[in-house]
C-alpha cells in the first residue's frame, strides 16, 4: 500500500492511497513536492503527518477507511491485520495502535 503525495488538479498537491491490495509494505511516496507541501497535503487529507524528511506517521483508521472500500483482494482484511501486526513487531505502530510509522520514498514517475 502506498500513500502518495503528488501535484493534483490545479497544481495543488494531494494525498491519495494507491496499490491498495499490496499490503506487503506501507510507504509514503512523494512526487515533485516540497516537504512543506507534502506535510500540508498529508494533514489536509487526514491520512497522517510528516515526522521528518524520511518518516511519516499515517493514521491507521483513516488509511483503512480510505483503502478498504476500494480493495479487491478477497482476504484484504486479514492482510491488513497482518500488516498492522508486522508494524507492531517492527516497533512502527504507536502504543495506542492509532498510527503507523512509514518510510518516505520518491514517487517515481509522479
Secondary structure, 3 states (H helix, E strand, C coil): CEEEEEECHHHCEEEEEECCCCCCCCEEEECCCCHHHHHHHHHHHCCEEEEECCEEEEEHHHHHHHHHCCCCCCCHHHHHHHHHHHHHHCCCECCCCCEEEEEEEECCCC
